[in-house]
Amino acid sequence: MAKFPPGALFKMAQSTNPAVAQAAISDLIQSGSEALPALQKALREAAPQAQLLAIQILGAMGPVAKPAEADLRPLLQDPYLGQAAADALNRIAVGPIAE
């Protein structure tokens, strides 16, 4: 996939075309820290399905996504997103989730 800015890639990751979505997700993961601002914005502002996608991408990024910890932690209390946020935090390895 051609080089697109992270915000555009995140929109493409929500495509109903599986090939487009998967390519965009892969590019976001490979973009590493460059993609964090767009993903963090999605955590704060997007609809729940888009938030879930951002959470999953951040988890797949692993430790490079550690700066997103502050945006993920509040989602632990969300009945729809909480488990995914916990899983992402574990994959990012930011330390204990329960306080």
mmCIF file as gemmi writes it, N, C-alpha and C atoms, coordinates in Angstrom:
data_model
loop_
_atom_site.group_PDB
_atom_site.id
_atom_site.type_symbol
_atom_site.label_atom_id
_atom_site.label_alt_id
_atom_site.label_comp_id
_atom_site.label_asym_id
_atom_site.label_entity_id
_atom_site.label_seq_id
_atom_site.pdbx_PDB_ins_code
_atom_site.Cartn_x
_atom_site.Cartn_y
_atom_site.Cartn_z
_atom_site.occupancy
_atom_site.B_iso_or_equiv
_atom_site.pdbx_formal_charge
_atom_site.auth_seq_id
_atom_site.auth_asym_id
_atom_site.pdbx_PDB_model_num
ATOM 1 N N . MET Axp A 1 ? 0.856 -1.182 0 1 0 ? 1 A 1
ATOM 2 C CA . MET Axp A 1 ? 0 0 0 1 0 ? 1 A 1
ATOM 3 C C . MET Axp A 1 ? 0.894 1.234 0 1 0 ? 1 A 1
ATOM 4 N N . ALA Axp A 2 ? 0.524 2.207 -0.756 1 0 ? 2 A 1
ATOM 5 C CA . ALA Axp A 2 ? 1.29 3.451 -0.824 1 0 ? 2 A 1
ATOM 6 C C . ALA Axp A 2 ? 1.34 4.101 0.553 1 0 ? 2 A 1
ATOM 7 N N . LYS Axp A 3 ? 2.289 4.974 0.741 1 0 ? 3 A 1
ATOM 8 C CA . LYS Axp A 3 ? 2.446 5.639 2.029 1 0 ? 3 A 1
ATOM 9 C C . LYS Axp A 3 ? 1.36 6.699 2.214 1 0 ? 3 A 1
ATOM 10 N N . PHE Axp A 4 ? 0.535 6.492 3.23 1 0 ? 4 A 1
ATOM 11 C CA . PHE Axp A 4 ? -0.522 7.432 3.581 1 0 ? 4 A 1
ATOM 12 C C . PHE Axp A 4 ? -0.26 7.922 4.996 1 0 ? 4 A 1
ATOM 13 N N . PRO Axp A 5 ? -0.743 9.118 5.352 1 0 ? 5 A 1
ATOM 14 C CA . PRO Axp A 5 ? -0.605 9.571 6.729 1 0 ? 5 A 1
ATOM 15 C C . PRO Axp A 5 ? -1.416 8.667 7.662 1 0 ? 5 A 1
ATOM 16 N N . PRO Axp A 6 ? -1.003 8.555 8.928 1 0 ? 6 A 1
ATOM 17 C CA . PRO Axp A 6 ? -1.685 7.653 9.857 1 0 ? 6 A 1
ATOM 18 C C . PRO Axp A 6 ? -3.189 7.89 9.986 1 0 ? 6 A 1
ATOM 19 N N . GLY Axp A 7 ? -3.631 9.136 9.957 1 0 ? 7 A 1
ATOM 20 C CA . GLY Axp A 7 ? -5.07 9.398 10.054 1 0 ? 7 A 1
ATOM 21 C C . GLY Axp A 7 ? -5.837 8.793 8.894 1 0 ? 7 A 1
ATOM 22 N N . ALA Axp A 8 ? -5.271 8.91 7.702 1 0 ? 8 A 1
ATOM 23 C CA . ALA Axp A 8 ? -5.899 8.31 6.519 1 0 ? 8 A 1
ATOM 24 C C . ALA Axp A 8 ? -5.851 6.791 6.6 1 0 ? 8 A 1
ATOM 25 N N . LEU Axp A 9 ? -4.739 6.256 7.082 1 0 ? 9 A 1
ATOM 26 C CA . LEU Axp A 9 ? -4.635 4.8 7.232 1 0 ? 9 A 1
ATOM 27 C C . LEU Axp A 9 ? -5.681 4.274 8.207 1 0 ? 9 A 1
ATOM 28 N N . PHE Axp A 10 ? -5.918 5.028 9.299 1 0 ? 10 A 1
ATOM 29 C CA . PHE Axp A 10 ? -6.917 4.566 10.267 1 0 ? 10 A 1
ATOM 30 C C . PHE Axp A 10 ? -8.305 4.542 9.639 1 0 ? 10 A 1
ATOM 31 N N . LYS Axp A 11 ? -8.618 5.526 8.83 1 0 ? 11 A 1
ATOM 32 C CA . LYS Axp A 11 ? -9.91 5.511 8.123 1 0 ? 11 A 1
ATOM 33 C C . LYS Axp A 11 ? -9.983 4.323 7.173 1 0 ? 11 A 1
ATOM 34 N N . MET Axp A 12 ? -8.881 4.043 6.482 1 0 ? 12 A 1
ATOM 35 C CA . MET Axp A 12 ? -8.844 2.901 5.567 1 0 ? 12 A 1
ATOM 36 C C . MET Axp A 12 ? -8.952 1.578 6.33 1 0 ? 12 A 1
ATOM 37 N N . ALA Axp A 13 ? -8.43 1.543 7.549 1 0 ? 13 A 1
ATOM 38 C CA . ALA Axp A 13 ? -8.5 0.328 8.364 1 0 ? 13 A 1
ATOM 39 C C . ALA Axp A 13 ? -9.939 -0.027 8.72 1 0 ? 13 A 1
ATOM 40 N N . GLN Axp A 14 ? -10.836 0.94 8.623 1 0 ? 14 A 1
ATOM 41 C CA . GLN Axp A 14 ? -12.25 0.709 8.917 1 0 ? 14 A 1
ATOM 42 C C . GLN Axp A 14 ? -13.049 0.35 7.668 1 0 ? 14 A 1
ATOM 43 N N . SER Axp A 15 ? -12.362 0.151 6.567 1 0 ? 15 A 1
ATOM 44 C CA . SER Axp A 15 ? -13.011 -0.167 5.296 1 0 ? 15 A 1
ATOM 45 C C . SER Axp A 15 ? -13.774 -1.486 5.376 1 0 ? 15 A 1
ATOM 46 N N . THR Axp A 16 ? -14.854 -1.569 4.628 1 0 ? 16 A 1
ATOM 47 C CA . THR Axp A 16 ? -15.594 -2.831 4.532 1 0 ? 16 A 1
ATOM 48 C C . THR Axp A 16 ? -14.909 -3.799 3.582 1 0 ? 16 A 1
ATOM 49 N N . ASN Axp A 17 ? -13.913 -3.323 2.856 1 0 ? 17 A 1
ATOM 50 C CA . ASN Axp A 17 ? -13.119 -4.185 1.983 1 0 ? 17 A 1
ATOM 51 C C . ASN Axp A 17 ? -12.01 -4.803 2.834 1 0 ? 17 A 1
ATOM 52 N N . PRO Axp A 18 ? -12.058 -6.112 3.089 1 0 ? 18 A 1
ATOM 53 C CA . PRO Axp A 18 ? -11.079 -6.74 3.983 1 0 ? 18 A 1
ATOM 54 C C . PRO Axp A 18 ? -9.629 -6.544 3.552 1 0 ? 18 A 1
ATOM 55 N N . ALA Axp A 19 ? -9.362 -6.56 2.26 1 0 ? 19 A 1
ATOM 56 C CA . ALA Axp A 19 ? -7.984 -6.395 1.789 1 0 ? 19 A 1
ATOM 57 C C . ALA Axp A 19 ? -7.463 -4.995 2.101 1 0 ? 19 A 1
ATOM 58 N N . VAL Axp A 20 ? -8.299 -3.992 1.888 1 0 ? 20 A 1
ATOM 59 C CA . VAL Axp A 20 ? -7.911 -2.609 2.184 1 0 ? 20 A 1
ATOM 60 C C . VAL Axp A 20 ? -7.706 -2.441 3.685 1 0 ? 20 A 1
ATOM 61 N N . ALA Axp A 21 ? -8.658 -2.942 4.468 1 0 ? 21 A 1
ATOM 62 C CA . ALA Axp A 21 ? -8.57 -2.813 5.921 1 0 ? 21 A 1
ATOM 63 C C . ALA Axp A 21 ? -7.31 -3.483 6.454 1 0 ? 21 A 1
ATOM 64 N N . GLN Axp A 22 ? -7.039 -4.709 6.02 1 0 ? 22 A 1
ATOM 65 C CA . GLN Axp A 22 ? -5.874 -5.436 6.524 1 0 ? 22 A 1
ATOM 66 C C . GLN Axp A 22 ? -4.57 -4.758 6.123 1 0 ? 22 A 1
ATOM 67 N N . ALA Axp A 23 ? -4.493 -4.263 4.907 1 0 ? 23 A 1
ATOM 68 C CA . ALA Axp A 23 ? -3.28 -3.562 4.467 1 0 ? 23 A 1
ATOM 69 C C . ALA Axp A 23 ? -3.059 -2.296 5.292 1 0 ? 23 A 1
ATOM 70 N N . ALA Axp A 24 ? -4.125 -1.566 5.567 1 0 ? 24 A 1
ATOM 71 C CA . ALA Axp A 24 ? -4.012 -0.339 6.356 1 0 ? 24 A 1
ATOM 72 C C . ALA Axp A 24 ? -3.607 -0.653 7.791 1 0 ? 24 A 1
ATOM 73 N N . ILE Axp A 25 ? -4.194 -1.696 8.372 1 0 ? 25 A 1
ATOM 74 C CA . ILE Axp A 25 ? -3.836 -2.098 9.736 1 0 ? 25 A 1
ATOM 75 C C . ILE Axp A 25 ? -2.358 -2.474 9.793 1 0 ? 25 A 1
ATOM 76 N N . SER Axp A 26 ? -1.92 -3.246 8.83 1 0 ? 26 A 1
ATOM 77 C CA . SER Axp A 26 ? -0.513 -3.65 8.773 1 0 ? 26 A 1
ATOM 78 C C . SER Axp A 26 ? 0.403 -2.432 8.671 1 0 ? 26 A 1
ATOM 79 N N . ASP Axp A 27 ? 0.035 -1.473 7.828 1 0 ? 27 A 1
ATOM 80 C CA . ASP Axp A 27 ? 0.837 -0.255 7.685 1 0 ? 27 A 1
ATOM 81 C C . ASP Axp A 27 ? 0.864 0.552 8.982 1 0 ? 27 A 1
ATOM 82 N N . LEU Axp A 28 ? -0.27 0.618 9.682 1 0 ? 28 A 1
ATOM 83 C CA . LEU Axp A 28 ? -0.308 1.34 10.955 1 0 ? 28 A 1
ATOM 84 C C . LEU Axp A 28 ? 0.623 0.687 11.967 1 0 ? 28 A 1
ATOM 85 N N . ILE Axp A 29 ? 0.575 -0.628 12.059 1 0 ? 29 A 1
ATOM 86 C CA . ILE Axp A 29 ? 1.435 -1.343 13.003 1 0 ? 29 A 1
ATOM 87 C C . ILE Axp A 29 ? 2.901 -1.093 12.666 1 0 ? 29 A 1
ATOM 88 N N . GLN Axp A 30 ? 3.227 -1.166 11.389 1 0 ? 30 A 1
ATOM 89 C CA . GLN Axp A 30 ? 4.612 -0.954 10.957 1 0 ? 30 A 1
ATOM 90 C C . GLN Axp A 30 ? 5.056 0.498 11.116 1 0 ? 30 A 1
ATOM 91 N N . SER Axp A 31 ? 4.11 1.422 11.124 1 0 ? 31 A 1
ATOM 92 C CA . SER Axp A 31 ? 4.449 2.843 11.289 1 0 ? 31 A 1
ATOM 93 C C . SER Axp A 31 ? 4.953 3.149 12.689 1 0 ? 31 A 1
ATOM 94 N N . GLY Axp A 32 ? 4.614 2.295 13.637 1 0 ? 32 A 1
ATOM 95 C CA . GLY Axp A 32 ? 5.098 2.469 15.007 1 0 ? 32 A 1
ATOM 96 C C . GLY Axp A 32 ? 4.658 3.778 15.622 1 0 ? 32 A 1
ATOM 97 N N . SER Axp A 33 ? 5.605 4.464 16.253 1 0 ? 33 A 1
ATOM 98 C CA . SER Axp A 33 ? 5.275 5.671 17.007 1 0 ? 33 A 1
ATOM 99 C C . SER Axp A 33 ? 4.681 6.776 16.139 1 0 ? 33 A 1
ATOM 100 N N . GLU Axp A 34 ? 4.949 6.755 14.853 1 0 ? 34 A 1
ATOM 101 C CA . GLU Axp A 34 ? 4.375 7.756 13.945 1 0 ? 34 A 1
ATOM 102 C C . GLU Axp A 34 ? 2.842 7.671 13.921 1 0 ? 34 A 1
ATOM 103 N N . ALA Axp A 35 ? 2.295 6.477 14.146 1 0 ? 35 A 1
ATOM 104 C CA . ALA Axp A 35 ? 0.847 6.275 14.102 1 0 ? 35 A 1
ATOM 105 C C . ALA Axp A 35 ? 0.159 6.582 15.429 1 0 ? 35 A 1
ATOM 106 N N . LEU Axp A 36 ? 0.924 6.723 16.503 1 0 ? 36 A 1
ATOM 107 C CA . LEU Axp A 36 ? 0.314 6.883 17.826 1 0 ? 36 A 1
ATOM 108 C C . LEU Axp A 36 ? -0.648 8.062 17.931 1 0 ? 36 A 1
ATOM 109 N N . PRO Axp A 37 ? -0.321 9.264 17.462 1 0 ? 37 A 1
ATOM 110 C CA . PRO Axp A 37 ? -1.277 10.367 17.621 1 0 ? 37 A 1
ATOM 111 C C . PRO Axp A 37 ? -2.649 10.082 16.997 1 0 ? 37 A 1
ATOM 112 N N . ALA Axp A 38 ? -2.682 9.481 15.822 1 0 ? 38 A 1
ATOM 113 C CA . ALA Axp A 38 ? -3.968 9.18 15.175 1 0 ? 38 A 1
ATOM 114 C C . ALA Axp A 38 ? -4.737 8.129 15.964 1 0 ? 38 A 1
ATOM 115 N N . LEU Axp A 39 ? -4.03 7.136 16.486 1 0 ? 39 A 1
ATOM 116 C CA . LEU Axp A 39 ? -4.698 6.082 17.254 1 0 ? 39 A 1
ATOM 117 C C . LEU Axp A 39 ? -5.174 6.611 18.601 1 0 ? 39 A 1
ATOM 118 N N . GLN Axp A 40 ? -4.371 7.444 19.24 1 0 ? 40 A 1
ATOM 119 C CA . GLN Axp A 40 ? -4.782 8.036 20.512 1 0 ? 40 A 1
ATOM 120 C C . GLN Axp A 40 ? -5.994 8.947 20.321 1 0 ? 40 A 1
ATOM 121 N N . LYS Axp A 41 ? -6.021 9.679 19.238 1 0 ? 41 A 1
ATOM 122 C CA . LYS Axp A 41 ? -7.179 10.528 18.944 1 0 ? 41 A 1
ATOM 123 C C . LYS Axp A 41 ? -8.425 9.664 18.777 1 0 ? 41 A 1
ATOM 124 N N . ALA Axp A 42 ? -8.291 8.541 18.099 1 0 ? 42 A 1
ATOM 125 C CA . ALA Axp A 42 ? -9.434 7.639 17.916 1 0 ? 42 A 1
ATOM 126 C C . ALA Axp A 42 ? -9.929 7.109 19.257 1 0 ? 42 A 1
ATOM 127 N N . LEU Axp A 43 ? -9.027 6.827 20.182 1 0 ? 43 A 1
ATOM 128 C CA . LEU Axp A 43 ? -9.444 6.351 21.502 1 0 ? 43 A 1
ATOM 129 C C . LEU Axp A 43 ? -10.3 7.381 22.217 1 0 ? 43 A 1
ATOM 130 N N . ARG Axp A 44 ? -9.991 8.646 22.016 1 0 ? 44 A 1
ATOM 131 C CA . ARG Axp A 44 ? -10.701 9.722 22.719 1 0 ? 44 A 1
ATOM 132 C C . ARG Axp A 44 ? -11.961 10.185 22.01 1 0 ? 44 A 1
ATOM 133 N N . GLU Axp A 45 ? -11.997 10.085 20.676 1 0 ? 45 A 1
ATOM 134 C CA . GLU Axp A 45 ? -13.052 10.772 19.932 1 0 ? 45 A 1
ATOM 135 C C . GLU Axp A 45 ? -13.92 9.889 19.049 1 0 ? 45 A 1
ATOM 136 N N . ALA Axp A 46 ? -13.496 8.692 18.763 1 0 ? 46 A 1
ATOM 137 C CA . ALA Axp A 46 ? -14.194 7.874 17.767 1 0 ? 46 A 1
ATOM 138 C C . ALA Axp A 46 ? -15.377 7.119 18.372 1 0 ? 46 A 1
ATOM 139 N N . ALA Axp A 47 ? -16.19 6.566 17.49 1 0 ? 47 A 1
ATOM 140 C CA . ALA Axp A 47 ? -17.287 5.688 17.898 1 0 ? 47 A 1
ATOM 141 C C . ALA Axp A 47 ? -16.692 4.407 18.486 1 0 ? 47 A 1
ATOM 142 N N . PRO Axp A 48 ? -17.459 3.686 19.305 1 0 ? 48 A 1
ATOM 143 C CA . PRO Axp A 48 ? -16.925 2.493 19.974 1 0 ? 48 A 1
ATOM 144 C C . PRO Axp A 48 ? -16.274 1.463 19.049 1 0 ? 48 A 1
ATOM 145 N N . GLN Axp A 49 ? -16.831 1.213 17.888 1 0 ? 49 A 1
ATOM 146 C CA . GLN Axp A 49 ? -16.217 0.228 16.99 1 0 ? 49 A 1
ATOM 147 C C . GLN Axp A 49 ? -14.85 0.694 16.508 1 0 ? 49 A 1
ATOM 148 N N . ALA Axp A 50 ? -14.717 1.974 16.231 1 0 ? 50 A 1
ATOM 149 C CA . ALA Axp A 50 ? -13.423 2.516 15.814 1 0 ? 50 A 1
ATOM 150 C C . ALA Axp A 50 ? -12.453 2.532 16.994 1 0 ? 50 A 1
ATOM 151 N N . GLN Axp A 51 ? -12.962 2.822 18.195 1 0 ? 51 A 1
ATOM 152 C CA . GLN Axp A 51 ? -12.115 2.759 19.383 1 0 ? 51 A 1
ATOM 153 C C . GLN Axp A 51 ? -11.568 1.343 19.565 1 0 ? 51 A 1
ATOM 154 N N . LEU Axp A 52 ? -12.428 0.348 19.387 1 0 ? 52 A 1
ATOM 155 C CA . LEU Axp A 52 ? -12.002 -1.042 19.527 1 0 ? 52 A 1
ATOM 156 C C . LEU Axp A 52 ? -10.894 -1.367 18.531 1 0 ? 52 A 1
ATOM 157 N N . LEU Axp A 53 ? -11.043 -0.925 17.319 1 0 ? 53 A 1
ATOM 158 C CA . LEU Axp A 53 ? -10.011 -1.156 16.31 1 0 ? 53 A 1
ATOM 159 C C . LEU Axp A 53 ? -8.697 -0.494 16.725 1 0 ? 53 A 1
ATOM 160 N N . ALA Axp A 54 ? -8.764 0.738 17.206 1 0 ? 54 A 1
ATOM 161 C CA . ALA Axp A 54 ? -7.553 1.437 17.653 1 0 ? 54 A 1
ATOM 162 C C . ALA Axp A 54 ? -6.892 0.683 18.804 1 0 ? 54 A 1
ATOM 163 N N . ILE Axp A 55 ? -7.695 0.192 19.732 1 0 ? 55 A 1
ATOM 164 C CA . ILE Axp A 55 ? -7.168 -0.584 20.861 1 0 ? 55 A 1
ATOM 165 C C . ILE Axp A 55 ? -6.437 -1.82 20.354 1 0 ? 55 A 1
ATOM 166 N N . GLN Axp A 56 ? -7.05 -2.526 19.435 1 0 ? 56 A 1
ATOM 167 C CA . GLN Axp A 56 ? -6.445 -3.749 18.908 1 0 ? 56 A 1
ATOM 168 C C . GLN Axp A 56 ? -5.142 -3.451 18.172 1 0 ? 56 A 1
ATOM 169 N N . ILE Axp A 57 ? -5.112 -2.376 17.418 1 0 ? 57 A 1
ATOM 170 C CA . ILE Axp A 57 ? -3.884 -2.004 16.702 1 0 ? 57 A 1
ATOM 171 C C . ILE Axp A 57 ? -2.789 -1.635 17.701 1 0 ? 57 A 1
ATOM 172 N N . LEU Axp A 58 ? -3.133 -0.865 18.718 1 0 ? 58 A 1
ATOM 173 C CA . LEU Axp A 58 ? -2.142 -0.498 19.73 1 0 ? 58 A 1
ATOM 174 C C . LEU Axp A 58 ? -1.58 -1.739 20.416 1 0 ? 58 A 1
ATOM 175 N N . GLY Axp A 59 ? -2.438 -2.69 20.737 1 0 ? 59 A 1
ATOM 176 C CA . GLY Axp A 59 ? -1.963 -3.929 21.342 1 0 ? 59 A 1
ATOM 177 C C . GLY Axp A 59 ? -1.011 -4.67 20.427 1 0 ? 59 A 1
ATOM 178 N N . ALA Axp A 60 ? -1.335 -4.699 19.151 1 0 ? 60 A 1
ATOM 179 C CA . ALA Axp A 60 ? -0.48 -5.39 18.18 1 0 ? 60 A 1
ATOM 180 C C . ALA Axp A 60 ? 0.863 -4.689 18.014 1 0 ? 60 A 1
ATOM 181 N N . MET Axp A 61 ? 0.914 -3.409 18.306 1 0 ? 61 A 1
ATOM 182 C CA . MET Axp A 61 ? 2.166 -2.659 18.191 1 0 ? 61 A 1
ATOM 183 C C . MET Axp A 61 ? 3.14 -3.019 19.304 1 0 ? 61 A 1
ATOM 184 N N . GLY Axp A 62 ? 2.622 -3.51 20.419 1 0 ? 62 A 1
ATOM 185 C CA . GLY Axp A 62 ? 3.491 -3.889 21.526 1 0 ? 62 A 1
ATOM 186 C C . GLY Axp A 62 ? 4.071 -2.684 22.25 1 0 ? 62 A 1
ATOM 187 N N . PRO Axp A 63 ? 5.288 -2.841 22.806 1 0 ? 63 A 1
ATOM 188 C CA . PRO Axp A 63 ? 5.872 -1.8 23.65 1 0 ? 63 A 1
ATOM 189 C C . PRO Axp A 63 ? 6.011 -0.427 23 1 0 ? 63 A 1
ATOM 190 N N . VAL Axp A 64 ? 6.079 -0.359 21.687 1 0 ? 64 A 1
ATOM 191 C CA . VAL Axp A 64 ? 6.181 0.953 21.029 1 0 ? 64 A 1
ATOM 192 C C . VAL Axp A 64 ? 4.95 1.813 21.324 1 0 ? 64 A 1
ATOM 193 N N . ALA Axp A 65 ? 3.839 1.177 21.7 1 0 ? 65 A 1
ATOM 194 C CA . ALA Axp A 65 ? 2.596 1.901 21.975 1 0 ? 65 A 1
ATOM 195 C C . ALA Axp A 65 ? 2.489 2.366 23.424 1 0 ? 65 A 1
ATOM 196 N N . LYS Axp A 66 ? 3.543 2.217 24.209 1 0 ? 66 A 1
ATOM 197 C CA . LYS Axp A 66 ? 3.488 2.609 25.618 1 0 ? 66 A 1
ATOM 198 C C . LYS Axp A 66 ? 2.998 4.045 25.841 1 0 ? 66 A 1
ATOM 199 N N . PRO Axp A 67 ? 3.33 5.018 24.985 1 0 ? 67 A 1
ATOM 200 C CA . PRO Axp A 67 ? 2.808 6.37 25.202 1 0 ? 67 A 1
ATOM 201 C C . PRO Axp A 67 ? 1.273 6.452 25.194 1 0 ? 67 A 1
ATOM 202 N N . ALA Axp A 68 ? 0.6 5.452 24.671 1 0 ? 68 A 1
ATOM 203 C CA . ALA Axp A 68 ? -0.866 5.451 24.631 1 0 ? 68 A 1
ATOM 204 C C . ALA Axp A 68 ? -1.484 4.919 25.917 1 0 ? 68 A 1
ATOM 205 N N . GLU Axp A 69 ? -0.657 4.514 26.876 1 0 ? 69 A 1
ATOM 206 C CA . GLU Axp A 69 ? -1.17 3.955 28.127 1 0 ? 69 A 1
ATOM 207 C C . GLU Axp A 69 ? -2.193 4.877 28.791 1 0 ? 69 A 1
ATOM 208 N N . ALA Axp A 70 ? -1.897 6.158 28.854 1 0 ? 70 A 1
ATOM 209 C CA . ALA Axp A 70 ? -2.795 7.1 29.526 1 0 ? 70 A 1
ATOM 210 C C . ALA Axp A 70 ? -4.156 7.183 28.842 1 0 ? 70 A 1
ATOM 211 N N . ASP Axp A 71 ? -4.206 6.918 27.551 1 0 ? 71 A 1
ATOM 212 C CA . ASP Axp A 71 ? -5.482 6.936 26.831 1 0 ? 71 A 1
ATOM 213 C C . ASP Axp A 71 ? -6.214 5.602 26.952 1 0 ? 71 A 1
ATOM 214 N N . LEU Axp A 72 ? -5.473 4.525 27.169 1 0 ? 72 A 1
ATOM 215 C CA . LEU Axp A 72 ? -6.086 3.197 27.284 1 0 ? 72 A 1
ATOM 216 C C . LEU Axp A 72 ? -6.664 2.939 28.675 1 0 ? 72 A 1
ATOM 217 N N . ARG Axp A 73 ? -5.967 3.363 29.707 1 0 ? 73 A 1
ATOM 218 C CA . ARG Axp A 73 ? -6.391 3.033 31.079 1 0 ? 73 A 1
ATOM 219 C C . ARG Axp A 73 ? -7.839 3.434 31.397 1 0 ? 73 A 1
ATOM 220 N N . PRO Axp A 74 ? -8.311 4.618 31.028 1 0 ? 74 A 1
ATOM 221 C CA . PRO Axp A 74 ? -9.707 4.956 31.345 1 0 ? 74 A 1
ATOM 222 C C . PRO Axp A 74 ? -10.719 4.004 30.694 1 0 ? 74 A 1
ATOM 223 N N . LEU Axp A 75 ? -10.326 3.379 29.601 1 0 ? 75 A 1
ATOM 224 C CA . LEU Axp A 75 ? -11.234 2.477 28.896 1 0 ? 75 A 1
ATOM 225 C C . LEU Axp A 75 ? -11.394 1.137 29.606 1 0 ? 75 A 1
ATOM 226 N N . LEU Axp A 76 ? -10.567 0.876 30.616 1 0 ? 76 A 1
ATOM 227 C CA . LEU Axp A 76 ? -10.697 -0.37 31.375 1 0 ? 76 A 1
ATOM 228 C C . LEU Axp A 76 ? -12.07 -0.473 32.034 1 0 ? 76 A 1
ATOM 229 N N . GLN Axp A 77 ? -12.679 0.656 32.352 1 0 ? 77 A 1
ATOM 230 C CA . GLN Axp A 77 ? -13.984 0.671 33.021 1 0 ? 77 A 1
ATOM 231 C C . GLN Axp A 77 ? -15.156 0.578 32.05 1 0 ? 77 A 1
ATOM 232 N N . ASP Axp A 78 ? -14.885 0.67 30.773 1 0 ? 78 A 1
ATOM 233 C CA . ASP Axp A 78 ? -15.943 0.635 29.765 1 0 ? 78 A 1
ATOM 234 C C . ASP Axp A 78 ? -16.438 -0.797 29.572 1 0 ? 78 A 1
ATOM 235 N N . PRO Axp A 79 ? -17.762 -1.024 29.671 1 0 ? 79 A 1
ATOM 236 C CA . PRO Axp A 79 ? -18.272 -2.395 29.543 1 0 ? 79 A 1
ATOM 237 C C . PRO Axp A 79 ? -18.034 -3.016 28.166 1 0 ? 79 A 1
ATOM 238 N N . TYR Axp A 80 ? -17.927 -2.215 27.133 1 0 ? 80 A 1
ATOM 239 C CA . TYR Axp A 80 ? -17.722 -2.725 25.777 1 0 ? 80 A 1
ATOM 240 C C . TYR Axp A 80 ? -16.237 -2.852 25.442 1 0 ? 80 A 1
ATOM 241 N N . LEU Axp A 81 ? -15.438 -1.912 25.917 1 0 ? 81 A 1
ATOM 242 C CA . LEU Axp A 81 ? -14.037 -1.828 25.514 1 0 ? 81 A 1
ATOM 243 C C . LEU Axp A 81 ? -13.045 -2.295 26.576 1 0 ? 81 A 1
ATOM 244 N N . GLY Axp A 82 ? -13.517 -2.507 27.794 1 0 ? 82 A 1
ATOM 245 C CA . GLY Axp A 82 ? -12.622 -2.791 28.915 1 0 ? 82 A 1
ATOM 246 C C . GLY Axp A 82 ? -11.709 -3.982 28.725 1 0 ? 82 A 1
ATOM 247 N N . GLN Axp A 83 ? -12.253 -5.107 28.286 1 0 ? 83 A 1
ATOM 248 C CA . GLN Axp A 83 ? -11.425 -6.302 28.119 1 0 ? 83 A 1
ATOM 249 C C . GLN Axp A 83 ? -10.388 -6.107 27.022 1 0 ? 83 A 1
ATOM 250 N N . ALA Axp A 84 ? -10.784 -5.475 25.939 1 0 ? 84 A 1
ATOM 251 C CA . ALA Axp A 84 ? -9.833 -5.215 24.854 1 0 ? 84 A 1
ATOM 252 C C . ALA Axp A 84 ? -8.729 -4.271 25.326 1 0 ? 84 A 1
ATOM 253 N N . ALA Axp A 85 ? -9.094 -3.263 26.124 1 0 ? 85 A 1
ATOM 254 C CA . ALA Axp A 85 ? -8.088 -2.343 26.655 1 0 ? 85 A 1
ATOM 255 C C . ALA Axp A 85 ? -7.12 -3.081 27.573 1 0 ? 85 A 1
ATOM 256 N N . ALA Axp A 86 ? -7.642 -3.972 28.412 1 0 ? 86 A 1
ATOM 257 C CA . ALA Axp A 86 ? -6.78 -4.767 29.292 1 0 ? 86 A 1
ATOM 258 C C . ALA Axp A 86 ? -5.829 -5.638 28.479 1 0 ? 86 A 1
ATOM 259 N N . ASP Axp A 87 ? -6.351 -6.276 27.45 1 0 ? 87 A 1
ATOM 260 C CA . ASP Axp A 87 ? -5.51 -7.112 26.591 1 0 ? 87 A 1
ATOM 261 C C . ASP Axp A 87 ? -4.413 -6.275 25.929 1 0 ? 87 A 1
ATOM 262 N N . ALA Axp A 88 ? -4.781 -5.096 25.437 1 0 ? 88 A 1
ATOM 263 C CA . ALA Axp A 88 ? -3.794 -4.229 24.785 1 0 ? 88 A 1
ATOM 264 C C . ALA Axp A 88 ? -2.72 -3.79 25.773 1 0 ? 88 A 1
ATOM 265 N N . LEU Axp A 89 ? -3.14 -3.403 26.969 1 0 ? 89 A 1
ATOM 266 C CA . LEU Axp A 89 ? -2.162 -2.987 27.971 1 0 ? 89 A 1
ATOM 267 C C . LEU Axp A 89 ? -1.212 -4.128 28.317 1 0 ? 89 A 1
ATOM 268 N N . ASN Axp A 90 ? -1.726 -5.343 28.389 1 0 ? 90 A 1
ATOM 269 C CA . ASN Axp A 90 ? -0.853 -6.493 28.645 1 0 ? 90 A 1
ATOM 270 C C . ASN Axp A 90 ? 0.143 -6.68 27.516 1 0 ? 90 A 1
ATOM 271 N N . ARG Axp A 91 ? -0.308 -6.532 26.292 1 0 ? 91 A 1
ATOM 272 C CA . ARG Axp A 91 ? 0.585 -6.706 25.14 1 0 ? 91 A 1
ATOM 273 C C . ARG Axp A 91 ? 1.609 -5.585 25.052 1 0 ? 91 A 1
ATOM 274 N N . ILE Axp A 92 ? 1.232 -4.422 25.497 1 0 ? 92 A 1
ATOM 275 C CA . ILE Axp A 92 ? 2.159 -3.295 25.509 1 0 ? 92 A 1
ATOM 276 C C . ILE Axp A 92 ? 3.15 -3.452 26.671 1 0 ? 92 A 1
ATOM 277 N N . ALA Axp A 93 ? 2.749 -4.249 27.66 1 0 ? 93 A 1
ATOM 278 C CA . ALA Axp A 93 ? 3.591 -4.532 28.831 1 0 ? 93 A 1
ATOM 279 C C . ALA Axp A 93 ? 3.918 -3.27 29.616 1 0 ? 93 A 1
ATOM 280 N N . VAL Axp A 94 ? 2.876 -2.589 30.033 1 0 ? 94 A 1
ATOM 281 C CA . VAL Axp A 94 ? 3.053 -1.347 30.78 1 0 ? 94 A 1
ATOM 282 C C . VAL Axp A 94 ? 3.068 -1.572 32.286 1 0 ? 94 A 1
ATOM 283 N N . GLY Axp A 95 ? 2.977 -2.798 32.72 1 0 ? 95 A 1
ATOM 284 C CA . GLY Axp A 95 ? 2.962 -3.09 34.145 1 0 ? 95 A 1
ATOM 285 C C . GLY Axp A 95 ? 1.596 -3.576 34.579 1 0 ? 95 A 1
ATOM 286 N N . PRO Axp A 96 ? 1.367 -3.672 35.879 1 0 ? 96 A 1
ATOM 287 C CA . PRO Axp A 96 ? 0.099 -4.207 36.372 1 0 ? 96 A 1
ATOM 288 C C . PRO Axp A 96 ? -1.081 -3.329 35.976 1 0 ? 96 A 1
ATOM 289 N N . ILE Axp A 97 ? -2.163 -3.988 35.614 1 0 ? 97 A 1
ATOM 290 C CA . ILE Axp A 97 ? -3.359 -3.262 35.199 1 0 ? 97 A 1
ATOM 291 C C . ILE Axp A 97 ? -4.219 -2.893 36.401 1 0 ? 97 A 1
ATOM 292 N N . ALA Axp A 98 ? -4.386 -3.83 37.335 1 0 ? 98 A 1
ATOM 293 C CA . ALA Axp A 98 ? -5.203 -3.565 38.522 1 0 ? 98 A 1
ATOM 294 C C . ALA Axp A 98 ? -4.418 -2.661 39.467 1 0 ? 98 A 1
ATOM 295 N N . GLU Axp A 99 ? -5.122 -1.696 40.029 1 0 ? 99 A 1
ATOM 296 C CA . GLU Axp A 99 ? -4.458 -0.784 40.969 1 0 ? 99 A 1
ATOM 297 C C . GLU Axp A 99 ? -5.055 -0.93 42.337 1 0 ? 99 A 1
